[in-house]
Amino acid sequence: MTRNDMARLKADASGNTGLSAVLAEAVDGFSSTEDAVRFLGSRGFEVTASDLADAAADADDASAGTQEGDGYGALMCFLRRN
């Protein structure tokens, strides 16, 4: 995955978007990073567990700049916990 792909994921899954809402809800059911990979893959994002781990590690604060219920922020928090 390229930086552009991560930027697209962040843009599409942040704020008040359909993907953000669905992702925020789905994260509660994830038991592993692979669950996140499958979820995002089913929505057209070709990501690996390593890509997501790198994104979470690079984030200064998993919830910085996100709104409550924000899917991308919820995903970053999940990844940091796991």
C-alpha positions, 0 to 999 in steps of 0.5 A, a space after each residue: 500500500 502506498 502513502 496515497 492509499 493510506 491518505 485515501 483510507 483516512 479521508 474516506 473513513 474519517 468524519 461524516 462519511 458512510 464508510 466512517 460510520 460503518 467502520 466505527 461500528 464494525 471495529 467493535 466486532 474485530 478480534 484481530 488485525 486480519 478482521 480489519 484487513 478483510 473488512 477493508 478489502 471487501 470495500 476496495 482497500 488493498 491493505 495488509 496487516 503490516 500496512 495498518 500496523 505502520 499507520 497506527 505506529 505513525 499516528 501521533 495520537 490515534 484519535 487526533 483530529 477525529 470526531 466521535 464515532 469516526 471510523 478511522 480513529 476507531 480503527 487506529 485505536 483498535 490497532 494500537 491496542 492489538 
